[in-house]
Amino acid sequence: MAAVVTVRGLKKNFQKHEVIKGMDFELAEGNCIALLGANGAGKTTTLRMLSGLMKPSSGSIVFNGTQQGEDVRKWIGYLPQHPVFYEWMTGREFLEYAGKLAGLAKNASKERTEELLELVDIADAKNRRIGKYSGGMKQRLGIAQAIIHRPKLVMLDEPVSALDPFGRREVLDLLEKLKKETTILFSTHILNDAEEVCDEILFIHNGELVESGTMEQLRDKYQQAKIDLVFREKTEEYVERLSTLNTIQSVKIEGNKASIFIDDIENAKITFLKEIAEKNMPLVKFEISRTSLEDVFMKVVQK
């Protein structure tokens, strides 16, 4: 699969502080890629450099089919974390205006506007002023303007972080649709969102790309057998008893839930259930599960 953009040795310094520390990666055509990291990891800075809004201190960003230094705005769409709209405009007016700014002819802009209003599911509100839109509707309108010129790569900075659950669901569903149209790179610190819609993950930590790959590749690399237990009470006490019965790699306890990472899952399953039954422990939930993206992320950043 061809790369839409290739990044090599990307660095960014602010005065003497190195924020991005030499990243190398490629974005494959037709994929949805998450730039995943905690707040302050360097996600927005990376997106701003890719979009041309910020100049790298060193390194190269090359879009397939272009020369370094060429104007790449026609190739990309960008939605910042906090988009600003002309709230007195209607959704239709705003998209037609965005299309003209992107270089579309008047008729082409109108046709593309109608197409996108249907795609992002705000056609019924196209003549309503943007100031009356919900947060989710504004975000979907913002995504529509980012792709109005049919870019090869659309970049979204934390597109769902400020939305309520309904708005978040609307935008995630839209990203699933957009994967058929273009390559998507979106930054997030919400691991569940990345796990749900992305084909590939780029883990960024303290300005460095610490790991990358598909979910399958990352799980294969960091996979651990895990048993999740939930007790009504005294979780730590019961887990401590169970820990003496088998070879355990690690334990993570959150409230009444314990995640036990273990080598021999079949032996542990039999041993644990037998002990729980014999000691009449107040078990609420027993689940054998696969490594989650959160588990992978914690292992990656602690390497």
Backbone bond lengths (Angstrom), bond angles and torsions (degrees), N, CA, C in turn:
res aa  C-N    CA-C-N  psi(-1)  N-CA   C-N-CA  omega(-1)  CA-C   N-CA-C  phi
1 M - - - 1.461 - - 1.527 109.42 -
2 A 1.326 116.99 129.17 1.462 121.56 -176.09 1.529 111.10 -68.94
3 A 1.324 114.71 151.37 1.464 120.62 177.19 1.526 109.67 -89.30
4 V 1.315 116.50 131.76 1.465 120.97 175.03 1.519 109.69 -72.95
5 V 1.316 116.32 -41.59 1.464 121.37 -179.86 1.525 108.81 -142.33
6 T 1.325 115.55 143.31 1.461 122.50 177.87 1.521 108.46 -121.11
7 V 1.325 115.69 126.87 1.464 122.07 -177.96 1.530 108.78 -115.97
8 R 1.325 116.77 130.18 1.454 121.34 -179.57 1.533 110.84 -135.15
9 G 1.320 115.73 127.69 1.466 122.22 173.53 1.520 114.36 60.02
10 L 1.338 117.30 33.46 1.465 121.03 -174.15 1.531 111.26 -70.93
11 K 1.333 115.53 124.05 1.461 121.40 179.08 1.528 110.01 -134.18
12 K 1.329 115.21 150.64 1.457 120.87 173.76 1.515 109.82 -143.81
13 N 1.319 115.16 124.77 1.462 121.66 177.13 1.520 109.56 -113.42
14 F 1.312 115.62 139.64 1.459 122.01 169.78 1.516 105.92 -114.66
15 Q 1.350 115.01 106.72 1.459 121.63 -169.74 1.537 108.00 56.95
16 K 1.332 119.27 -118.90 1.467 120.24 -178.26 1.527 112.66 -98.59
17 H 1.333 115.69 1.97 1.467 119.48 -177.04 1.516 110.36 -94.81
18 E 1.335 116.45 120.98 1.456 121.30 179.31 1.524 109.18 -87.61
19 V 1.327 116.13 111.38 1.460 121.75 -175.67 1.524 111.00 -89.91
20 I 1.315 117.19 -44.01 1.470 122.41 175.52 1.524 106.77 -113.80
21 K 1.336 115.90 129.08 1.465 120.12 -163.08 1.528 113.96 -116.12
22 G 1.318 116.02 45.53 1.460 118.53 174.03 1.514 113.87 89.89
23 M 1.322 117.83 66.98 1.464 121.61 -176.32 1.527 111.21 -95.65
24 D 1.334 115.73 141.91 1.459 123.85 174.64 1.526 108.60 -125.74
25 F 1.322 117.80 125.82 1.458 120.74 174.10 1.522 110.23 -165.08
26 E 1.326 115.07 164.39 1.458 122.46 174.26 1.521 108.77 -127.96
27 L 1.317 116.72 146.85 1.463 122.11 176.33 1.510 108.35 -109.76
28 A 1.330 115.93 116.06 1.465 121.26 -175.37 1.522 111.34 -77.03
29 E 1.308 115.92 140.88 1.462 122.61 -179.91 1.524 111.24 -60.09
30 G 1.344 115.92 133.16 1.449 121.47 175.91 1.508 115.75 83.73
31 N 1.332 117.28 2.27 1.467 120.40 -179.89 1.520 111.70 -95.74
32 C 1.334 114.90 158.72 1.466 121.84 168.01 1.523 106.23 -107.88
33 I 1.316 116.40 117.69 1.463 121.68 -172.59 1.521 109.47 -118.07
34 A 1.324 116.77 133.43 1.464 121.18 176.90 1.518 109.17 -100.68
35 L 1.325 115.86 129.84 1.460 122.28 169.63 1.521 105.08 -94.52
36 L 1.317 115.30 102.48 1.460 121.38 -166.54 1.520 111.07 -108.64
37 G 1.332 116.15 130.09 1.459 119.93 177.24 1.511 110.42 -177.75
38 A 1.323 115.58 163.28 1.456 121.03 178.77 1.525 110.17 -68.05
39 N 1.314 116.85 164.44 1.463 120.73 174.86 1.527 109.39 -57.98
40 G 1.333 115.81 132.61 1.461 119.84 -179.60 1.518 114.03 89.01
41 A 1.335 117.85 3.36 1.467 120.33 -177.38 1.530 112.32 -74.93
42 G 1.346 117.16 -21.39 1.470 121.02 -179.53 1.514 113.63 116.34
43 K 1.331 117.18 14.59 1.460 120.78 -176.17 1.535 111.54 -65.49
44 T 1.323 117.04 -50.47 1.468 120.53 -177.42 1.520 110.90 -63.74
45 T 1.312 117.86 -41.16 1.463 121.45 178.00 1.519 110.81 -59.35
46 T 1.325 116.48 -42.52 1.468 121.12 178.58 1.525 110.84 -62.42
47 L 1.332 117.10 -46.47 1.465 120.41 -179.91 1.525 111.50 -63.78
48 R 1.307 116.55 -39.10 1.471 119.80 -179.40 1.531 110.89 -65.87
49 M 1.316 117.16 -34.70 1.469 119.41 176.30 1.529 110.75 -70.24
50 L 1.330 116.95 -41.99 1.465 120.47 178.66 1.525 111.63 -62.54
51 S 1.324 115.96 -34.17 1.467 120.13 -177.40 1.523 112.99 -82.91
52 G 1.336 117.02 -8.22 1.459 120.41 -178.82 1.509 114.22 86.82
53 L 1.339 118.17 2.97 1.460 121.46 179.31 1.525 112.35 -79.02
54 M 1.323 116.47 -15.05 1.458 121.81 -179.43 1.526 108.29 -141.24
55 K 1.314 116.46 136.65 1.459 120.79 -177.71 1.525 110.07 -89.02
56 P 1.341 118.07 130.37 1.467 119.76 176.98 1.521 111.16 -64.54
57 S 1.332 115.82 151.94 1.460 119.55 172.91 1.521 110.38 -72.17
58 S 1.333 116.61 -34.38 1.460 122.19 174.04 1.522 108.69 -162.39
59 G 1.331 115.53 168.82 1.454 120.54 -178.24 1.515 111.59 101.19
60 S 1.327 116.04 176.95 1.464 120.77 -176.19 1.521 111.54 -131.50
61 I 1.335 115.56 146.40 1.458 124.37 173.59 1.517 106.18 -128.63
62 V 1.338 117.25 110.55 1.460 121.02 -174.83 1.523 109.75 -121.90
63 F 1.323 115.84 120.10 1.453 121.81 175.37 1.523 108.85 -86.09
64 N 1.315 115.97 136.56 1.459 121.64 -178.11 1.531 110.52 -57.37
65 G 1.315 116.36 125.52 1.456 120.87 179.76 1.509 114.21 92.99
66 T 1.342 117.84 1.46 1.470 121.07 179.37 1.524 109.62 -123.01
67 Q 1.312 114.78 165.03 1.457 121.49 174.24 1.525 109.43 -99.65
68 Q 1.345 116.21 149.59 1.459 119.13 178.66 1.531 109.48 -60.08
69 G 1.319 115.12 133.13 1.457 120.89 -178.41 1.517 113.37 95.94
70 E 1.329 117.74 -12.28 1.462 121.63 178.48 1.528 110.34 -71.06
71 D 1.327 116.28 147.90 1.463 121.08 177.45 1.531 108.99 -67.12
72 V 1.338 116.09 118.47 1.474 120.12 -173.64 1.528 112.23 -105.84
73 R 1.322 117.56 9.93 1.461 118.83 -175.04 1.528 113.14 -61.02
74 K 1.326 117.20 -30.63 1.464 119.34 179.20 1.526 111.81 -70.13
75 W 1.318 117.24 -18.31 1.463 122.45 -177.18 1.517 112.59 -88.15
76 I 1.343 116.62 -19.76 1.464 119.12 -169.44 1.522 112.37 -125.07
77 G 1.333 114.87 153.45 1.455 122.92 168.45 1.510 107.53 -121.84
78 Y 1.321 116.75 147.42 1.467 119.58 -173.91 1.524 109.82 -142.94
79 L 1.324 115.34 133.35 1.457 121.47 173.83 1.522 108.17 -124.24
80 P 1.336 118.32 113.42 1.466 120.20 -179.87 1.522 111.38 -69.80
81 Q 1.324 114.85 168.72 1.472 119.92 -178.30 1.527 111.68 -63.13
82 H 1.321 116.28 -35.79 1.469 120.47 -179.15 1.532 109.12 -123.77
83 P 1.338 117.88 78.18 1.465 120.36 -178.05 1.526 111.81 -66.99
84 V 1.319 114.96 148.91 1.466 121.72 179.60 1.528 108.22 -116.14
85 F 1.319 116.17 132.85 1.454 121.63 -178.99 1.527 110.17 -119.56
86 Y 1.345 115.34 157.65 1.469 120.58 167.93 1.526 105.74 -82.81
87 E 1.321 116.24 98.17 1.462 119.72 -169.63 1.520 113.51 -71.25
88 W 1.318 117.24 -12.58 1.464 120.19 176.04 1.531 111.85 -81.90
89 M 1.346 116.03 -13.63 1.461 120.15 176.39 1.521 110.51 -79.73
90 T 1.325 116.33 157.44 1.458 120.15 168.75 1.535 108.17 -84.54
91 G 1.326 116.35 164.81 1.451 119.67 177.89 1.517 112.34 -59.09
92 R 1.341 116.01 -41.13 1.465 120.49 178.94 1.519 111.24 -63.86
93 E 1.326 117.27 -45.36 1.469 121.14 179.83 1.527 111.26 -61.19
94 F 1.325 115.96 -41.00 1.458 120.44 -177.75 1.529 110.90 -64.59
95 L 1.328 117.06 -44.48 1.457 119.64 -178.79 1.530 111.73 -68.50
96 E 1.331 117.60 -38.88 1.460 119.81 176.73 1.524 110.47 -62.56
97 Y 1.328 116.39 -39.72 1.467 122.08 177.70 1.529 110.32 -63.99
98 A 1.354 116.08 -44.22 1.466 120.54 179.41 1.526 110.71 -63.44
99 G 1.327 116.52 -37.74 1.457 120.31 178.30 1.513 112.36 -63.01
100 K 1.334 116.60 -42.13 1.472 120.32 178.63 1.529 110.53 -65.80
101 L 1.342 116.98 -39.63 1.466 120.35 177.46 1.529 110.96 -62.77
102 A 1.334 115.51 -31.01 1.465 120.26 -179.18 1.525 112.06 -83.03
103 G 1.338 116.58 -0.24 1.453 119.69 175.05 1.510 115.62 98.41
104 L 1.352 117.73 7.91 1.459 119.97 178.58 1.526 110.08 -78.49
105 A 1.318 115.52 145.57 1.464 120.07 173.60 1.528 108.84 -66.96
106 K 1.335 116.62 160.72 1.460 121.48 -174.59 1.522 112.36 -55.23
107 N 1.325 117.68 -50.13 1.464 120.70 -178.70 1.524 111.60 -66.98
108 A 1.321 116.15 -39.11 1.462 120.52 178.94 1.520 110.84 -64.26
109 S 1.327 115.92 -38.56 1.463 120.44 178.80 1.526 110.77 -65.08
110 K 1.331 116.88 -40.34 1.461 120.62 178.91 1.525 111.32 -65.41
111 E 1.323 116.31 -44.09 1.468 120.39 -179.99 1.532 111.29 -63.94
112 R 1.335 115.81 -44.95 1.466 119.90 -179.87 1.525 110.53 -66.10
113 T 1.326 117.38 -35.64 1.462 121.22 177.91 1.518 111.12 -60.32
114 E 1.335 116.95 -47.94 1.462 120.46 -179.75 1.531 110.86 -62.75
115 E 1.303 116.36 -39.33 1.469 121.56 178.68 1.530 110.95 -62.48
116 L 1.334 116.08 -44.86 1.463 120.07 -177.32 1.525 112.95 -73.82
117 L 1.314 116.90 -33.32 1.467 119.37 176.58 1.520 110.53 -59.35
118 E 1.334 116.21 -37.37 1.468 120.61 175.93 1.523 110.78 -71.14
119 L 1.325 116.84 -43.04 1.458 121.15 -177.39 1.527 111.97 -60.77
120 V 1.340 117.00 -44.00 1.469 119.97 -177.39 1.527 112.13 -91.14
121 D 1.328 115.65 4.96 1.465 122.21 171.45 1.525 113.85 64.44
122 I 1.332 115.77 42.90 1.471 118.81 172.24 1.532 110.43 -128.05
123 A 1.322 117.12 22.77 1.464 120.80 -179.45 1.527 111.31 -60.24
124 D 1.330 116.84 -35.35 1.467 120.08 -179.41 1.521 112.14 -67.71
125 A 1.349 116.00 -19.95 1.470 120.02 -178.05 1.528 111.65 -110.53
126 K 1.325 117.17 18.42 1.470 119.15 -172.74 1.530 113.33 -65.54
127 N 1.332 117.18 -25.93 1.469 120.08 -179.84 1.529 112.62 -100.54
128 R 1.322 115.85 10.12 1.469 121.16 176.63 1.523 108.53 -90.60
129 R 1.326 117.35 144.08 1.465 120.53 177.68 1.528 109.55 -65.82
130 I 1.344 115.43 141.19 1.462 121.33 -176.46 1.526 111.02 -59.82
131 G 1.329 116.90 -30.25 1.466 120.64 178.64 1.519 112.97 -59.96
132 K 1.333 117.28 -18.68 1.469 122.02 179.59 1.532 112.04 -96.36
133 Y 1.330 117.58 0.03 1.464 121.06 -179.13 1.527 110.66 -77.39
134 S 1.330 116.42 151.64 1.466 121.15 171.87 1.527 109.06 -75.96
135 G 1.335 115.99 171.13 1.457 120.08 179.10 1.521 112.04 -60.54
136 G 1.334 116.70 -42.53 1.454 120.44 179.38 1.518 112.25 -64.86
137 M 1.336 117.33 -38.94 1.464 121.21 178.82 1.524 110.75 -65.79
138 K 1.325 116.81 -40.62 1.471 119.87 178.11 1.521 110.99 -63.24
139 Q 1.330 115.64 -40.70 1.459 118.72 -179.27 1.530 110.78 -66.50
140 R 1.335 117.07 -39.13 1.458 120.01 178.13 1.528 111.06 -68.19
141 L 1.346 116.29 -35.90 1.460 120.23 174.67 1.524 110.08 -63.85
142 G 1.343 116.12 -40.26 1.462 120.17 178.43 1.523 112.01 -63.07
143 I 1.304 116.27 -39.67 1.461 119.79 177.82 1.530 109.98 -66.12
144 A 1.333 116.75 -38.52 1.469 120.79 178.25 1.528 110.68 -60.41
145 Q 1.340 117.64 -43.23 1.470 118.58 179.86 1.522 111.09 -68.05
146 A 1.348 116.74 -28.75 1.468 119.58 -179.72 1.521 112.17 -70.45
147 I 1.341 118.03 -22.84 1.470 120.17 -177.44 1.521 112.46 -114.08
148 I 1.325 117.82 11.12 1.466 119.68 -173.11 1.526 111.76 -64.09
149 H 1.327 117.95 -28.44 1.465 121.50 -178.88 1.531 112.25 -97.08
150 R 1.334 117.05 16.94 1.464 124.42 178.56 1.532 112.02 54.14
151 P 1.336 117.21 60.10 1.466 119.62 -179.19 1.526 111.46 -71.55
152 K 1.321 115.57 159.02 1.459 120.43 175.75 1.521 111.29 -78.52
153 L 1.328 115.98 -23.96 1.462 120.96 -179.96 1.516 108.73 -139.02
154 V 1.340 117.26 128.19 1.458 121.16 174.21 1.526 108.23 -115.51
155 M 1.334 115.69 130.99 1.461 121.94 -176.96 1.528 109.83 -115.78
156 L 1.316 115.03 129.19 1.462 121.78 -176.42 1.524 108.52 -124.46
157 D 1.320 116.11 122.95 1.462 120.94 -177.61 1.527 109.59 -96.27
158 E 1.331 116.64 108.83 1.467 123.52 179.27 1.541 110.77 47.94
159 P 1.322 118.43 59.49 1.473 120.26 -171.79 1.516 115.38 -68.21
160 V 1.334 119.36 -17.06 1.468 119.17 -177.24 1.527 113.42 -121.72
161 S 1.326 117.91 1.71 1.468 120.00 -170.64 1.526 113.46 -64.48
162 A 1.342 117.62 -28.59 1.472 119.91 -176.22 1.522 112.94 -100.50
163 L 1.341 117.45 8.48 1.459 120.69 -173.55 1.523 112.17 -98.46
164 D 1.336 114.67 154.30 1.463 119.47 173.08 1.538 107.87 -76.30
165 P 1.346 118.16 171.59 1.471 119.56 -175.98 1.519 114.55 -55.71
166 F 1.339 117.52 -35.66 1.462 119.59 179.78 1.526 111.08 -68.66
167 G 1.336 116.35 -45.40 1.462 120.48 178.72 1.506 111.72 -63.98
168 R 1.326 116.35 -38.36 1.471 121.17 178.44 1.521 110.25 -61.49
169 R 1.324 116.85 -45.34 1.457 120.73 -179.38 1.522 111.10 -62.94
170 E 1.344 116.91 -40.35 1.462 121.04 179.04 1.526 111.08 -59.61
171 V 1.336 116.21 -44.83 1.464 120.35 -176.89 1.525 111.06 -70.87
172 L 1.335 117.72 -40.35 1.467 119.98 178.48 1.527 111.23 -63.49
173 D 1.319 116.73 -39.49 1.463 120.35 176.79 1.532 110.57 -63.74
174 L 1.336 115.91 -37.53 1.460 120.20 178.43 1.530 110.83 -65.66
175 L 1.318 117.66 -40.47 1.463 120.51 178.78 1.524 111.08 -60.59
176 E 1.331 116.67 -36.69 1.460 120.02 176.51 1.533 110.53 -59.88
177 K 1.344 116.68 -40.21 1.468 120.41 177.98 1.529 111.29 -67.63
178 L 1.330 116.21 -42.38 1.462 121.20 -173.92 1.519 112.60 -66.74
179 K 1.321 116.96 -24.45 1.466 120.53 179.71 1.524 111.24 -57.66
180 K 1.345 117.12 -23.92 1.465 120.87 -179.88 1.531 111.49 -80.94
181 E 1.351 116.68 -14.66 1.458 120.87 -174.44 1.517 113.89 -102.94
182 T 1.334 117.73 -35.40 1.452 120.10 -169.94 1.528 110.37 -157.56
183 T 1.304 115.85 170.47 1.460 121.42 172.71 1.525 108.29 -81.18
184 I 1.330 116.58 136.33 1.456 121.25 -177.00 1.522 109.41 -120.93
185 L 1.326 115.76 132.19 1.465 121.96 169.73 1.515 106.81 -123.79
186 F 1.338 116.55 117.41 1.460 117.33 176.97 1.521 110.74 -130.50
187 S 1.322 114.23 140.63 1.459 120.04 179.77 1.514 109.14 -91.52
188 T 1.315 115.55 146.70 1.466 120.15 178.16 1.524 109.66 -162.69
189 H 1.321 115.16 156.16 1.468 120.29 169.16 1.528 109.39 -113.60
190 I 1.344 116.37 5.81 1.463 121.69 -179.33 1.530 107.83 -97.08
191 L 1.320 116.09 104.17 1.459 120.60 -171.21 1.523 113.10 -64.52
192 N 1.325 117.52 -36.73 1.469 120.49 -178.75 1.522 112.11 -61.43
193 D 1.340 116.22 -36.88 1.464 119.82 179.82 1.524 110.68 -65.40
194 A 1.324 115.95 -44.11 1.467 120.04 179.10 1.522 110.55 -62.73
195 E 1.325 116.48 -42.16 1.458 121.24 -178.19 1.527 110.83 -65.02
196 E 1.331 116.45 -31.69 1.464 120.74 -174.24 1.520 113.30 -76.41
197 V 1.329 117.76 -41.39 1.470 118.92 -168.94 1.519 114.89 -115.90
198 C 1.324 119.29 -9.65 1.458 120.26 -170.57 1.520 114.10 -95.72
199 D 1.337 114.44 147.26 1.459 121.53 173.42 1.522 110.94 -89.01
200 E 1.327 115.96 -27.64 1.457 120.71 -174.00 1.526 109.22 -143.97
201 I 1.330 115.50 151.40 1.464 121.66 -179.12 1.522 109.99 -124.02
202 L 1.328 116.88 134.91 1.464 122.91 168.58 1.521 107.05 -112.85
203 F 1.332 117.23 112.83 1.461 121.59 179.00 1.520 109.36 -88.55
204 I 1.337 116.56 120.88 1.454 120.73 177.80 1.524 108.69 -116.54
205 H 1.332 115.85 133.81 1.463 121.63 -177.14 1.524 108.77 -144.21
206 N 1.343 115.42 120.79 1.468 121.24 -178.90 1.525 112.07 51.51
207 G 1.338 115.61 43.52 1.457 120.31 175.26 1.510 115.76 78.62
208 E 1.329 117.59 8.36 1.455 121.13 179.96 1.525 110.30 -121.95
209 L 1.321 115.72 144.66 1.458 120.57 173.17 1.525 106.80 -84.07
210 V 1.337 116.33 105.73 1.459 120.31 -172.27 1.523 113.49 -93.81
211 E 1.338 117.51 -16.35 1.465 120.67 178.17 1.516 108.94 -169.06
212 S 1.326 116.63 154.27 1.465 120.60 175.84 1.516 108.98 -156.10
213 G 1.323 115.56 160.37 1.452 120.97 178.85 1.505 111.27 149.21
214 T 1.336 115.67 176.39 1.456 120.27 174.22 1.524 109.18 -75.25
215 M 1.325 116.89 165.60 1.458 119.75 177.60 1.519 110.50 -59.38
216 E 1.333 116.81 -39.74 1.462 120.38 -179.51 1.528 110.97 -64.24
217 Q 1.340 116.54 -44.09 1.461 120.03 179.30 1.524 111.68 -63.04
218 L 1.326 116.24 -42.56 1.459 120.08 -178.58 1.524 111.30 -68.37
219 R 1.329 116.07 -39.39 1.467 118.76 178.52 1.534 110.67 -66.75
220 D 1.333 116.35 -40.69 1.465 119.25 178.22 1.531 110.89 -61.03
221 K 1.323 115.50 -37.73 1.469 120.17 -177.12 1.520 112.38 -74.64
222 Y 1.346 116.26 -37.87 1.464 120.02 -173.17 1.529 113.13 -113.79
223 Q 1.338 115.62 9.74 1.462 119.20 -174.25 1.533 111.91 -58.23
224 Q 1.315 115.08 136.19 1.453 122.64 173.30 1.522 108.43 -136.06
225 A 1.330 115.27 140.75 1.456 118.85 172.40 1.524 108.27 -69.63
226 K 1.333 115.76 136.89 1.465 119.20 -174.52 1.518 110.33 -140.57
227 I 1.314 115.69 136.99 1.465 122.24 172.45 1.523 107.79 -116.35
228 D 1.336 115.33 124.55 1.466 121.11 176.36 1.518 108.99 -99.18
229 L 1.326 116.53 127.30 1.461 122.63 179.05 1.520 109.36 -123.19
230 V 1.311 116.29 139.51 1.464 121.77 173.81 1.526 107.52 -127.26
231 F 1.337 115.23 125.28 1.469 121.68 176.55 1.518 108.59 -113.59
232 R 1.335 115.66 153.76 1.466 119.54 177.96 1.522 111.27 -67.63
233 E 1.331 116.39 -29.30 1.465 120.75 -175.83 1.526 109.15 -158.09
234 K 1.317 115.87 165.73 1.471 123.96 171.68 1.534 112.58 50.29
235 T 1.323 116.59 42.86 1.467 120.45 -176.79 1.529 112.00 -57.90
236 E 1.318 116.74 -47.15 1.468 120.14 -178.01 1.522 111.25 -58.95
237 E 1.324 116.65 -41.20 1.464 121.18 -178.79 1.529 111.05 -64.07
238 Y 1.329 117.30 -44.83 1.467 120.83 -178.49 1.531 111.25 -69.55
239 V 1.320 116.41 -39.75 1.463 120.17 179.38 1.528 110.47 -65.05
240 E 1.316 116.24 -37.53 1.463 119.88 178.29 1.533 110.72 -61.69
241 R 1.322 116.48 -39.56 1.470 120.30 177.34 1.529 110.55 -64.33
242 L 1.336 116.82 -45.51 1.460 121.15 -178.17 1.526 111.42 -66.06
243 S 1.329 116.17 -30.95 1.462 120.57 -176.66 1.520 112.93 -65.11
244 T 1.315 117.45 -21.25 1.466 120.88 -179.79 1.530 111.34 -81.87
245 L 1.328 117.54 -8.81 1.464 120.94 -173.44 1.521 113.71 -93.87
246 N 1.333 117.81 -11.93 1.452 119.82 -173.17 1.528 110.07 -153.11
247 T 1.327 115.63 166.68 1.466 120.74 176.41 1.518 108.93 -80.82
248 I 1.325 115.40 112.00 1.463 121.36 -175.42 1.524 109.61 -112.28
249 Q 1.332 116.49 134.65 1.464 120.75 178.39 1.527 111.48 -78.85
250 S 1.333 115.30 -48.43 1.468 119.73 -179.29 1.516 109.84 -163.79
251 V 1.331 115.36 163.30 1.464 122.13 179.48 1.524 108.55 -134.07
252 K 1.335 115.98 135.51 1.464 121.10 174.27 1.524 107.90 -123.44
253 I 1.333 116.57 122.93 1.467 121.13 -178.35 1.523 109.63 -116.26
254 E 1.314 115.32 127.19 1.468 122.21 175.19 1.515 108.13 -130.23
255 G 1.316 116.79 104.97 1.458 120.53 -176.14 1.511 110.44 64.35
256 N 1.322 116.27 -125.33 1.466 120.86 179.51 1.527 112.89 -91.91
257 K 1.342 116.91 3.01 1.460 120.46 -179.58 1.519 110.52 -101.48
258 A 1.329 116.05 133.12 1.464 121.86 176.29 1.521 109.00 -122.92
259 S 1.337 115.91 129.88 1.466 121.30 173.72 1.524 106.90 -106.96
260 I 1.329 115.58 119.32 1.461 121.76 -176.76 1.523 108.55 -110.93
261 F 1.336 116.56 116.27 1.457 122.48 178.83 1.527 108.15 -93.06
262 I 1.325 115.33 131.09 1.455 118.95 -165.75 1.528 111.00 -145.63
263 D 1.345 116.74 156.67 1.469 121.47 -178.74 1.528 111.90 -82.10
264 D 1.316 117.09 -56.21 1.468 122.15 -175.11 1.529 109.31 -102.10
265 I 1.333 116.02 93.64 1.456 120.29 -172.23 1.531 111.80 -68.49
266 E 1.335 118.24 -37.70 1.464 120.55 -177.41 1.527 111.13 -66.87
267 N 1.307 116.99 -45.35 1.466 121.05 178.72 1.525 110.91 -64.43
268 A 1.345 116.32 -41.75 1.467 120.48 -179.34 1.524 110.61 -64.62
269 K 1.327 116.87 -40.29 1.462 120.67 -179.42 1.533 111.03 -58.74
270 I 1.329 116.23 -48.48 1.463 120.56 -179.26 1.526 111.21 -65.21
271 T 1.340 115.36 -45.56 1.470 120.39 -177.38 1.519 111.41 -63.88
272 F 1.345 116.47 -45.88 1.456 120.44 -177.51 1.531 111.36 -64.61
273 L 1.333 116.55 -47.61 1.466 119.16 -177.57 1.528 111.57 -63.46
274 K 1.309 116.84 -37.56 1.475 120.60 178.14 1.531 110.29 -63.75
275 E 1.338 116.65 -45.42 1.464 120.61 -179.30 1.530 110.93 -66.67
276 I 1.310 117.13 -40.97 1.468 121.08 179.93 1.520 110.75 -62.34
277 A 1.332 116.65 -42.05 1.466 120.65 179.95 1.525 111.27 -68.84
278 E 1.333 116.53 -45.10 1.469 119.99 -177.34 1.523 111.75 -65.77
279 K 1.329 116.95 -36.72 1.472 120.18 -177.90 1.529 112.21 -92.72
280 N 1.335 115.76 1.15 1.463 121.17 178.45 1.536 111.94 53.25
281 M 1.301 115.63 46.04 1.464 120.21 179.02 1.533 109.34 -71.00
282 P 1.336 117.96 143.54 1.479 121.40 -175.96 1.529 112.49 -77.04
283 L 1.341 115.95 65.79 1.461 121.51 -177.40 1.529 110.75 -75.73
284 V 1.322 115.49 132.12 1.464 121.95 177.32 1.529 110.59 -105.14
285 K 1.334 116.38 -34.85 1.459 119.95 -175.81 1.527 109.82 -147.53
286 F 1.345 116.01 137.48 1.459 122.99 174.68 1.523 106.69 -134.13
287 E 1.331 117.46 116.98 1.460 120.15 -174.25 1.524 110.81 -141.79
288 I 1.325 116.00 129.83 1.456 121.39 171.33 1.523 106.74 -92.96
289 S 1.309 117.39 121.56 1.460 120.13 -173.74 1.518 111.08 -133.41
290 R 1.335 114.76 165.24 1.454 120.09 179.06 1.525 109.68 -90.55
291 T 1.297 114.96 164.51 1.459 121.03 178.38 1.533 109.50 -61.28
292 S 1.322 116.78 130.37 1.461 121.37 178.28 1.520 109.85 -89.38
293 L 1.343 115.45 168.93 1.459 119.54 177.26 1.527 110.59 -62.54
294 E 1.317 117.20 -33.48 1.464 120.32 177.18 1.527 110.82 -63.16
295 D 1.335 116.58 -42.39 1.463 120.47 177.62 1.526 110.36 -61.52
296 V 1.346 115.93 -44.57 1.464 119.99 179.05 1.524 110.87 -62.16
297 F 1.339 116.34 -45.18 1.459 121.00 -178.53 1.537 111.29 -59.68
298 M 1.310 116.80 -44.37 1.467 120.32 -178.93 1.528 110.67 -64.55
299 K 1.325 117.16 -38.12 1.466 119.50 177.96 1.519 111.15 -67.97
300 V 1.333 116.37 -39.92 1.457 121.18 -178.28 1.521 111.43 -63.89
301 V 1.319 117.56 -48.36 1.468 120.34 -174.89 1.515 112.12 -74.90
302 Q 1.327 117.59 -16.19 1.459 120.61 179.30 1.526 112.98 -95.96
303 K 1.370 115.93 1.97 1.466 118.94 -178.98 1.520 110.64 -62.89
